[in-house]
Amino acid sequence: MYVYELKKGDPDSYRYKSGWEKMKLIRETIDVKGGAARDVELRFTRHGPVMAVDAASNRAFAMRTVWK
């Protein structure tokens, strides 16, 4: 699990080493059985998918993966 500091004013950028990197953003539509389809935004860091964001503390939590 990685905890990243998010850039103030740009929550899609996270601190990595001595700089900032942009998260990869993927937009998808998910079909929902018995309901309307939902549009979702998925974010990824260099280490894996973002599982949660805590906007109050300017932090994102990502799970390291071996697949890409």
PDB file of N, CA, C and O in Angstrom, chain B, residues numbered from 101:
ATOM      1  N   MET B 101       0.847  -1.172   0.000  1.00  0.00           N
ATOM      2  CA  MET B 101       0.000   0.000   0.000  1.00  0.00           C
ATOM      3  C   MET B 101       0.890   1.232   0.000  1.00  0.00           C
ATOM      4  O   MET B 101       1.834   1.321   0.786  1.00  0.00           O
ATOM      5  N   TYR B 102       0.597   2.172  -0.870  1.00  0.00           N
ATOM      6  CA  TYR B 102       1.327   3.434  -0.947  1.00  0.00           C
ATOM      7  C   TYR B 102       0.403   4.566  -0.521  1.00  0.00           C
ATOM      8  O   TYR B 102      -0.784   4.562  -0.847  1.00  0.00           O
ATOM      9  N   VAL B 103       0.943   5.523   0.201  1.00  0.00           N
ATOM     10  CA  VAL B 103       0.215   6.730   0.581  1.00  0.00           C
ATOM     11  C   VAL B 103       0.929   7.889  -0.101  1.00  0.00           C
ATOM     12  O   VAL B 103       2.117   8.120   0.122  1.00  0.00           O
ATOM     13  N   TYR B 104       0.197   8.608  -0.928  1.00  0.00           N
ATOM     14  CA  TYR B 104       0.774   9.707  -1.690  1.00  0.00           C
ATOM     15  C   TYR B 104       0.231  11.043  -1.222  1.00  0.00           C
ATOM     16  O   TYR B 104      -0.944  11.160  -0.874  1.00  0.00           O
ATOM     17  N   GLU B 105       1.091  12.046  -1.216  1.00  0.00           N
ATOM     18  CA  GLU B 105       0.654  13.418  -1.008  1.00  0.00           C
ATOM     19  C   GLU B 105       0.124  13.928  -2.345  1.00  0.00           C
ATOM     20  O   GLU B 105       0.771  13.765  -3.379  1.00  0.00           O
ATOM     21  N   LEU B 106      -1.058  14.547  -2.318  1.00  0.00           N
ATOM     22  CA  LEU B 106      -1.629  15.126  -3.523  1.00  0.00           C
ATOM     23  C   LEU B 106      -1.262  16.600  -3.617  1.00  0.00           C
ATOM     24  O   LEU B 106      -1.124  17.288  -2.606  1.00  0.00           O
ATOM     25  N   LYS B 107      -1.108  17.063  -4.833  1.00  0.00           N
ATOM     26  CA  LYS B 107      -0.747  18.457  -5.075  1.00  0.00           C
ATOM     27  C   LYS B 107      -1.962  19.349  -4.840  1.00  0.00           C
ATOM     28  O   LYS B 107      -3.037  19.092  -5.381  1.00  0.00           O
ATOM     29  N   LYS B 108      -1.794  20.389  -4.040  1.00  0.00           N
ATOM     30  CA  LYS B 108      -2.893  21.309  -3.779  1.00  0.00           C
ATOM     31  C   LYS B 108      -3.308  21.988  -5.075  1.00  0.00           C
ATOM     32  O   LYS B 108      -2.466  22.480  -5.827  1.00  0.00           O
ATOM     33  N   GLY B 109      -4.609  22.011  -5.328  1.00  0.00           N
ATOM     34  CA  GLY B 109      -5.128  22.610  -6.549  1.00  0.00           C
ATOM     35  C   GLY B 109      -5.095  21.691  -7.754  1.00  0.00           C
ATOM     36  O   GLY B 109      -5.629  22.042  -8.806  1.00  0.00           O
ATOM     37  N   ASP B 110      -4.478  20.514  -7.626  1.00  0.00           N
ATOM     38  CA  ASP B 110      -4.390  19.545  -8.727  1.00  0.00           C
ATOM     39  C   ASP B 110      -4.409  18.135  -8.125  1.00  0.00           C
ATOM     40  O   ASP B 110      -3.363  17.492  -8.038  1.00  0.00           O
ATOM     41  N   PRO B 111      -5.596  17.644  -7.705  1.00  0.00           N
ATOM     42  CA  PRO B 111      -5.671  16.355  -7.018  1.00  0.00           C
ATOM     43  C   PRO B 111      -5.336  15.141  -7.878  1.00  0.00           C
ATOM     44  O   PRO B 111      -5.300  14.020  -7.370  1.00  0.00           O
ATOM     45  N   ASP B 112      -5.091  15.345  -9.180  1.00  0.00           N
ATOM     46  CA  ASP B 112      -4.670  14.238 -10.035  1.00  0.00           C
ATOM     47  C   ASP B 112      -3.153  14.145 -10.135  1.00  0.00           C
ATOM     48  O   ASP B 112      -2.635  13.316 -10.884  1.00  0.00           O
ATOM     49  N   SER B 113      -2.432  14.986  -9.390  1.00  0.00           N
ATOM     50  CA  SER B 113      -0.971  14.920  -9.337  1.00  0.00           C
ATOM     51  C   SER B 113      -0.544  14.482  -7.940  1.00  0.00           C
ATOM     52  O   SER B 113      -1.087  14.944  -6.936  1.00  0.00           O
ATOM     53  N   TYR B 114       0.432  13.587  -7.894  1.00  0.00           N
ATOM     54  CA  TYR B 114       0.917  13.069  -6.617  1.00  0.00           C
ATOM     55  C   TYR B 114       2.430  13.211  -6.549  1.00  0.00           C
ATOM     56  O   TYR B 114       3.128  13.198  -7.563  1.00  0.00           O
ATOM     57  N   ARG B 115       2.912  13.347  -5.316  1.00  0.00           N
ATOM     58  CA  ARG B 115       4.353  13.496  -5.124  1.00  0.00           C
ATOM     59  C   ARG B 115       5.026  12.142  -5.307  1.00  0.00           C
ATOM     60  O   ARG B 115       4.609  11.129  -4.745  1.00  0.00           O
ATOM     61  N   TYR B 116       6.092  12.163  -6.122  1.00  0.00           N
ATOM     62  CA  TYR B 116       6.934  10.980  -6.295  1.00  0.00           C
ATOM     63  C   TYR B 116       8.371  11.452  -6.322  1.00  0.00           C
ATOM     64  O   TYR B 116       8.750  12.267  -7.163  1.00  0.00           O
ATOM     65  N   LYS B 117       9.159  10.948  -5.417  1.00  0.00           N
ATOM     66  CA  LYS B 117      10.545  11.384  -5.227  1.00  0.00           C
ATOM     67  C   LYS B 117      10.565  12.888  -5.038  1.00  0.00           C
ATOM     68  O   LYS B 117       9.934  13.383  -4.104  1.00  0.00           O
ATOM     69  N   SER B 118      11.262  13.638  -5.881  1.00  0.00           N
ATOM     70  CA  SER B 118      11.399  15.079  -5.653  1.00  0.00           C
ATOM     71  C   SER B 118      10.459  15.909  -6.522  1.00  0.00           C
ATOM     72  O   SER B 118      10.605  17.129  -6.597  1.00  0.00           O
ATOM     73  N   GLY B 119       9.488  15.259  -7.184  1.00  0.00           N
ATOM     74  CA  GLY B 119       8.609  16.015  -8.073  1.00  0.00           C
ATOM     75  C   GLY B 119       7.171  15.552  -8.005  1.00  0.00           C
ATOM     76  O   GLY B 119       6.763  14.865  -7.070  1.00  0.00           O
ATOM     77  N   TRP B 120       6.411  15.943  -9.015  1.00  0.00           N
ATOM     78  CA  TRP B 120       4.995  15.591  -9.118  1.00  0.00           C
ATOM     79  C   TRP B 120       4.753  14.785 -10.377  1.00  0.00           C
ATOM     80  O   TRP B 120       5.343  15.052 -11.423  1.00  0.00           O
ATOM     81  N   GLU B 121       3.878  13.792 -10.266  1.00  0.00           N
ATOM     82  CA  GLU B 121       3.480  12.997 -11.432  1.00  0.00           C
ATOM     83  C   GLU B 121       1.967  13.029 -11.550  1.00  0.00           C
ATOM     84  O   GLU B 121       1.255  13.090 -10.548  1.00  0.00           O
ATOM     85  N   LYS B 122       1.486  12.987 -12.784  1.00  0.00           N
ATOM     86  CA  LYS B 122       0.045  12.918 -13.035  1.00  0.00           C
ATOM     87  C   LYS B 122      -0.405  11.467 -12.954  1.00  0.00           C
ATOM     88  O   LYS B 122       0.281  10.559 -13.423  1.00  0.00           O
ATOM     89  N   MET B 123      -1.578  11.264 -12.346  1.00  0.00           N
ATOM     90  CA  MET B 123      -2.178   9.936 -12.352  1.00  0.00           C
ATOM     91  C   MET B 123      -2.725   9.655 -13.749  1.00  0.00           C
ATOM     92  O   MET B 123      -3.119  10.569 -14.474  1.00  0.00           O
ATOM     93  N   LYS B 124      -2.741   8.392 -14.105  1.00  0.00           N
ATOM     94  CA  LYS B 124      -3.381   7.984 -15.351  1.00  0.00           C
ATOM     95  C   LYS B 124      -4.872   7.878 -15.058  1.00  0.00           C
ATOM     96  O   LYS B 124      -5.268   7.237 -14.085  1.00  0.00           O
ATOM     97  N   LEU B 125      -5.694   8.498 -15.885  1.00  0.00           N
ATOM     98  CA  LEU B 125      -7.134   8.513 -15.691  1.00  0.00           C
ATOM     99  C   LEU B 125      -7.801   7.737 -16.812  1.00  0.00           C
ATOM    100  O   LEU B 125      -7.555   7.987 -17.992  1.00  0.00           O
ATOM    101  N   ILE B 126      -8.648   6.795 -16.430  1.00  0.00           N
ATOM    102  CA  ILE B 126      -9.402   6.006 -17.404  1.00  0.00           C
ATOM    103  C   ILE B 126     -10.882   6.162 -17.079  1.00  0.00           C
ATOM    104  O   ILE B 126     -11.299   5.955 -15.939  1.00  0.00           O
ATOM    105  N   ARG B 127     -11.672   6.527 -18.084  1.00  0.00           N
ATOM    106  CA  ARG B 127     -13.117   6.645 -17.915  1.00  0.00           C
ATOM    107  C   ARG B 127     -13.769   5.428 -18.563  1.00  0.00           C
ATOM    108  O   ARG B 127     -13.459   5.065 -19.698  1.00  0.00           O
ATOM    109  N   GLU B 128     -14.685   4.803 -17.810  1.00  0.00           N
ATOM    110  CA  GLU B 128     -15.388   3.628 -18.320  1.00  0.00           C
ATOM    111  C   GLU B 128     -16.859   3.706 -17.946  1.00  0.00           C
ATOM    112  O   GLU B 128     -17.241   4.418 -17.017  1.00  0.00           O
ATOM    113  N   THR B 129     -17.670   2.972 -18.675  1.00  0.00           N
ATOM    114  CA  THR B 129     -19.077   2.819 -18.341  1.00  0.00           C
ATOM    115  C   THR B 129     -19.281   1.388 -17.878  1.00  0.00           C
ATOM    116  O   THR B 129     -18.884   0.438 -18.553  1.00  0.00           O
ATOM    117  N   ILE B 130     -19.908   1.249 -16.716  1.00  0.00           N
ATOM    118  CA  ILE B 130     -20.152  -0.076 -16.151  1.00  0.00           C
ATOM    119  C   ILE B 130     -21.646  -0.361 -16.240  1.00  0.00           C
ATOM    120  O   ILE B 130     -22.464   0.412 -15.740  1.00  0.00           O
ATOM    121  N   ASP B 131     -21.998  -1.475 -16.880  1.00  0.00           N
ATOM    122  CA  ASP B 131     -23.393  -1.897 -16.949  1.00  0.00           C
ATOM    123  C   ASP B 131     -23.832  -2.409 -15.583  1.00  0.00           C
ATOM    124  O   ASP B 131     -23.090  -3.130 -14.915  1.00  0.00           O
ATOM    125  N   VAL B 132     -25.039  -2.035 -15.173  1.00  0.00           N
ATOM    126  CA  VAL B 132     -25.588  -2.447 -13.877  1.00  0.00           C
ATOM    127  C   VAL B 132     -26.850  -3.250 -14.137  1.00  0.00           C
ATOM    128  O   VAL B 132     -27.804  -2.749 -14.732  1.00  0.00           O
ATOM    129  N   LYS B 133     -26.851  -4.485 -13.693  1.00  0.00           N
ATOM    130  CA  LYS B 133     -28.011  -5.348 -13.897  1.00  0.00           C
ATOM    131  C   LYS B 133     -29.223  -4.744 -13.193  1.00  0.00           C
ATOM    132  O   LYS B 133     -29.177  -4.452 -11.998  1.00  0.00           O
ATOM    133  N   GLY B 134     -30.297  -4.563 -13.939  1.00  0.00           N
ATOM    134  CA  GLY B 134     -31.527  -4.024 -13.369  1.00  0.00           C
ATOM    135  C   GLY B 134     -31.493  -2.526 -13.109  1.00  0.00           C
ATOM    136  O   GLY B 134     -32.399  -1.989 -12.473  1.00  0.00           O
ATOM    137  N   GLY B 135     -30.468  -1.851 -13.590  1.00  0.00           N
ATOM    138  CA  GLY B 135     -30.359  -0.410 -13.355  1.00  0.00           C
ATOM    139  C   GLY B 135     -29.657   0.282 -14.503  1.00  0.00           C
ATOM    140  O   GLY B 135     -29.276  -0.334 -15.498  1.00  0.00           O
ATOM    141  N   ALA B 136     -29.502   1.564 -14.334  1.00  0.00           N
ATOM    142  CA  ALA B 136     -28.832   2.359 -15.366  1.00  0.00           C
ATOM    143  C   ALA B 136     -27.322   2.150 -15.292  1.00  0.00           C
ATOM    144  O   ALA B 136     -26.764   1.927 -14.218  1.00  0.00           O
ATOM    145  N   ALA B 137     -26.683   2.223 -16.435  1.00  0.00           N
ATOM    146  CA  ALA B 137     -25.222   2.111 -16.485  1.00  0.00           C
ATOM    147  C   ALA B 137     -24.612   3.283 -15.717  1.00  0.00           C
ATOM    148  O   ALA B 137     -25.208   4.357 -15.632  1.00  0.00           O
ATOM    149  N   ARG B 138     -23.414   3.065 -15.157  1.00  0.00           N
ATOM    150  CA  ARG B 138     -22.715   4.109 -14.393  1.00  0.00           C
ATOM    151  C   ARG B 138     -21.408   4.454 -15.069  1.00  0.00           C
ATOM    152  O   ARG B 138     -20.657   3.576 -15.492  1.00  0.00           O
ATOM    153  N   ASP B 139     -21.146   5.751 -15.165  1.00  0.00           N
ATOM    154  CA  ASP B 139     -19.852   6.223 -15.649  1.00  0.00           C
ATOM    155  C   ASP B 139     -18.925   6.343 -14.449  1.00  0.00           C
ATOM    156  O   ASP B 139     -19.308   6.905 -13.423  1.00  0.00           O
ATOM    157  N   VAL B 140     -17.707   5.817 -14.567  1.00  0.00           N
ATOM    158  CA  VAL B 140     -16.736   5.863 -13.477  1.00  0.00           C
ATOM    159  C   VAL B 140     -15.399   6.379 -13.990  1.00  0.00           C
ATOM    160  O   VAL B 140     -15.080   6.256 -15.173  1.00  0.00           O
ATOM    161  N   GLU B 141     -14.628   6.957 -13.082  1.00  0.00           N
ATOM    162  CA  GLU B 141     -13.263   7.385 -13.385  1.00  0.00           C
ATOM    163  C   GLU B 141     -12.316   6.563 -12.518  1.00  0.00           C
ATOM    164  O   GLU B 141     -12.433   6.550 -11.293  1.00  0.00           O
ATOM    165  N   LEU B 142     -11.390   5.888 -13.158  1.00  0.00           N
ATOM    166  CA  LEU B 142     -10.408   5.068 -12.462  1.00  0.00           C
ATOM    167  C   LEU B 142      -9.061   5.775 -12.551  1.00  0.00           C
ATOM    168  O   LEU B 142      -8.672   6.251 -13.617  1.00  0.00           O
ATOM    169  N   ARG B 143      -8.350   5.841 -11.426  1.00  0.00           N
ATOM    170  CA  ARG B 143      -7.049   6.523 -11.385  1.00  0.00           C
ATOM    171  C   ARG B 143      -5.961   5.522 -11.030  1.00  0.00           C
ATOM    172  O   ARG B 143      -6.160   4.616 -10.221  1.00  0.00           O
ATOM    173  N   PHE B 144      -4.796   5.713 -11.663  1.00  0.00           N
ATOM    174  CA  PHE B 144      -3.672   4.820 -11.449  1.00  0.00           C
ATOM    175  C   PHE B 144      -2.398   5.632 -11.236  1.00  0.00           C
ATOM    176  O   PHE B 144      -2.172   6.633 -11.917  1.00  0.00           O
ATOM    177  N   THR B 145      -1.571   5.199 -10.291  1.00  0.00           N
ATOM    178  CA  THR B 145      -0.246   5.764 -10.098  1.00  0.00           C
ATOM    179  C   THR B 145       0.753   4.817 -10.754  1.00  0.00           C
ATOM    180  O   THR B 145       0.365   3.784 -11.299  1.00  0.00           O
ATOM    181  N   ARG B 146       2.003   5.156 -10.703  1.00  0.00           N
ATOM    182  CA  ARG B 146       3.042   4.288 -11.267  1.00  0.00           C
ATOM    183  C   ARG B 146       3.087   2.931 -10.559  1.00  0.00           C
ATOM    184  O   ARG B 146       3.613   1.963 -11.108  1.00  0.00           O
ATOM    185  N   HIS B 147       2.536   2.857  -9.338  1.00  0.00           N
ATOM    186  CA  HIS B 147       2.578   1.616  -8.566  1.00  0.00           C
ATOM    187  C   HIS B 147       1.295   0.805  -8.629  1.00  0.00           C
ATOM    188  O   HIS B 147       1.281  -0.356  -8.221  1.00  0.00           O
ATOM    189  N   GLY B 148       0.204   1.400  -9.139  1.00  0.00           N
ATOM    190  CA  GLY B 148      -1.037   0.651  -9.221  1.00  0.00           C
ATOM    191  C   GLY B 148      -2.259   1.518  -9.022  1.00  0.00           C
ATOM    192  O   GLY B 148      -2.165   2.745  -8.995  1.00  0.00           O
ATOM    193  N   PRO B 149      -3.426   0.867  -8.881  1.00  0.00           N
ATOM    194  CA  PRO B 149      -4.689   1.602  -8.820  1.00  0.00           C
ATOM    195  C   PRO B 149      -4.864   2.357  -7.502  1.00  0.00           C
ATOM    196  O   PRO B 149      -4.428   1.918  -6.438  1.00  0.00           O
ATOM    197  N   VAL B 150      -5.524   3.517  -7.621  1.00  0.00           N
ATOM    198  CA  VAL B 150      -5.871   4.297  -6.436  1.00  0.00           C
ATOM    199  C   VAL B 150      -7.125   3.674  -5.834  1.00  0.00           C
ATOM    200  O   VAL B 150      -8.155   3.561  -6.498  1.00  0.00           O
ATOM    201  N   MET B 151      -7.026   3.277  -4.582  1.00  0.00           N
ATOM    202  CA  MET B 151      -8.130   2.621  -3.890  1.00  0.00           C
ATOM    203  C   MET B 151      -9.024   3.620  -3.165  1.00  0.00           C
ATOM    204  O   MET B 151     -10.231   3.409  -3.047  1.00  0.00           O
ATOM    205  N   ALA B 152      -8.426   4.713  -2.677  1.00  0.00           N
ATOM    206  CA  ALA B 152      -9.186   5.716  -1.925  1.00  0.00           C
ATOM    207  C   ALA B 152      -8.438   7.041  -1.953  1.00  0.00           C
ATOM    208  O   ALA B 152      -7.221   7.092  -2.135  1.00  0.00           O
ATOM    209  N   VAL B 153      -9.205   8.113  -1.767  1.00  0.00           N
ATOM    210  CA  VAL B 153      -8.637   9.456  -1.657  1.00  0.00           C
ATOM    211  C   VAL B 153      -9.220  10.105  -0.411  1.00  0.00           C
ATOM    212  O   VAL B 153     -10.429  10.049  -0.182  1.00  0.00           O
ATOM    213  N   ASP B 154      -8.367  10.715   0.386  1.00  0.00           N
ATOM    214  CA  ASP B 154      -8.788  11.488   1.551  1.00  0.00           C
ATOM    215  C   ASP B 154      -8.513  12.954   1.227  1.00  0.00           C
ATOM    216  O   ASP B 154      -7.403  13.448   1.422  1.00  0.00           O
ATOM    217  N   ALA B 155      -9.544  13.642   0.729  1.00  0.00           N
ATOM    218  CA  ALA B 155      -9.383  15.037   0.297  1.00  0.00           C
ATOM    219  C   ALA B 155      -9.044  15.942   1.477  1.00  0.00           C
ATOM    220  O   ALA B 155      -8.333  16.932   1.303  1.00  0.00           O
ATOM    221  N   ALA B 156      -9.536  15.626   2.666  1.00  0.00           N
ATOM    222  CA  ALA B 156      -9.284  16.469   3.837  1.00  0.00           C
ATOM    223  C   ALA B 156      -7.801  16.523   4.189  1.00  0.00           C
ATOM    224  O   ALA B 156      -7.303  17.557   4.636  1.00  0.00           O
ATOM    225  N   SER B 157      -7.101  15.415   3.989  1.00  0.00           N
ATOM    226  CA  SER B 157      -5.671  15.379   4.325  1.00  0.00           C
ATOM    227  C   SER B 157      -4.777  15.423   3.079  1.00  0.00           C
ATOM    228  O   SER B 157      -3.555  15.318   3.181  1.00  0.00           O
ATOM    229  N   ASN B 158      -5.401  15.579   1.899  1.00  0.00           N
ATOM    230  CA  ASN B 158      -4.638  15.637   0.639  1.00  0.00           C
ATOM    231  C   ASN B 158      -3.799  14.382   0.423  1.00  0.00           C
ATOM    232  O   ASN B 158      -2.615  14.472   0.100  1.00  0.00           O
ATOM    233  N   ARG B 159      -4.410  13.218   0.600  1.00  0.00           N
ATOM    234  CA  ARG B 159      -3.713  11.946   0.455  1.00  0.00           C
ATOM    235  C   ARG B 159      -4.486  11.001  -0.465  1.00  0.00           C
ATOM    236  O   ARG B 159      -5.717  11.001  -0.486  1.00  0.00           O
ATOM    237  N   ALA B 160      -3.750  10.205  -1.215  1.00  0.00           N
ATOM    238  CA  ALA B 160      -4.322   9.138  -2.033  1.00  0.00           C
ATOM    239  C   ALA B 160      -3.658   7.834  -1.613  1.00  0.00           C
ATOM    240  O   ALA B 160      -2.484   7.811  -1.244  1.00  0.00           O
ATOM    241  N   PHE B 161      -4.417   6.759  -1.674  1.00  0.00           N
ATOM    242  CA  PHE B 161      -3.927   5.440  -1.269  1.00  0.00           C
ATOM    243  C   PHE B 161      -3.989   4.513  -2.468  1.00  0.00           C
ATOM    244  O   PHE B 161      -5.054   4.312  -3.052  1.00  0.00           O
ATOM    245  N   ALA B 162      -2.853   3.951  -2.831  1.00  0.00           N
ATOM    246  CA  ALA B 162      -2.765   3.078  -3.998  1.00  0.00           C
ATOM    247  C   ALA B 162      -2.199   1.725  -3.599  1.00  0.00           C
ATOM    248  O   ALA B 162      -1.393   1.622  -2.674  1.00  0.00           O
ATOM    249  N   MET B 163      -2.625   0.700  -4.301  1.00  0.00           N
ATOM    250  CA  MET B 163      -2.173  -0.666  -4.054  1.00  0.00           C
ATOM    251  C   MET B 163      -1.134  -1.019  -5.107  1.00  0.00           C
ATOM    252  O   MET B 163      -1.392  -0.921  -6.307  1.00  0.00           O
ATOM    253  N   ARG B 164       0.032  -1.427  -4.652  1.00  0.00           N
ATOM    254  CA  ARG B 164       1.075  -1.814  -5.598  1.00  0.00           C
ATOM    255  C   ARG B 164       0.706  -3.121  -6.259  1.00  0.00           C
ATOM    256  O   ARG B 164       0.238  -4.059  -5.613  1.00  0.00           O
ATOM    257  N   THR B 165       0.926  -3.166  -7.565  1.00  0.00           N
ATOM    258  CA  THR B 165       0.602  -4.366  -8.340  1.00  0.00           C
ATOM    259  C   THR B 165       1.805  -4.735  -9.213  1.00  0.00           C
ATOM    260  O   THR B 165       2.735  -3.948  -9.391  1.00  0.00           O
ATOM    261  N   VAL B 166       1.755  -5.940  -9.742  1.00  0.00           N
ATOM    262  CA  VAL B 166       2.826  -6.377 -10.643  1.00  0.00           C
ATOM    263  C   VAL B 166       2.327  -6.403 -12.082  1.00  0.00           C
ATOM    264  O   VAL B 166       3.119  -6.615 -13.000  1.00  0.00           O
ATOM    265  N   TRP B 167       1.050  -6.195 -12.295  1.00  0.00           N
ATOM    266  CA  TRP B 167       0.497  -6.178 -13.651  1.00  0.00           C
ATOM    267  C   TRP B 167       0.341  -4.741 -14.113  1.00  0.00           C
ATOM    268  O   TRP B 167       0.244  -3.812 -13.310  1.00  0.00           O
ATOM    269  N   LYS B 168       0.319  -4.588 -15.406  1.00  0.00           N
ATOM    270  CA  LYS B 168       0.093  -3.254 -15.995  1.00  0.00           C
ATOM    271  C   LYS B 168      -0.812  -3.360 -17.164  1.00  0.00           C
ATOM    272  O   LYS B 168      -1.124  -2.351 -17.796  1.00  0.00           O
TER     273      LYS B 168
END
